[in-house]
């Protein structure tokens, strides 16, 4: 699985002008299931992100994890993280999981993150979403369970 993790002051996702998910200080996690991914990758990625020390401590150092701050998370599916741009100018997405598997693993990831004690809200799988965020830092981290 792939994730693009952004430390945010706030984030929300709208579908057809309606807010379907939001969080205050915490993480916006854009997530993509890849072909061959399983629930094990979703669990491992949730655990890794939960422990990722990218929040400031009292000395201003990135030394705290989301679990230490009590922040929330907005988890949004984004199959375009599977983009292959090695040839031509039009990205290919053939390495992304098929929609049924992608949705199942996306929801499994969100549930696993919630089981770790994080307040989690989500976007809507497959919808045309408008994602609004105020990046904090900015801090943006790319994670891939295949690496």
Secondary structure, DSSP 8 states (H G I E B T S, - for coil): -EEEEEEEEEEEEEETTEEEEEESSEEEEEEE-BTT--HHHHHHHHHHHHH-EEEE-TTS-EEEEHHHHT-EEEEEE-GGGG-B-SSSSS-B-TTB--HHHHHHHHHHHHHHHHHTT--EEE--TTS-EEEEEEEEEEEEEEEETT-
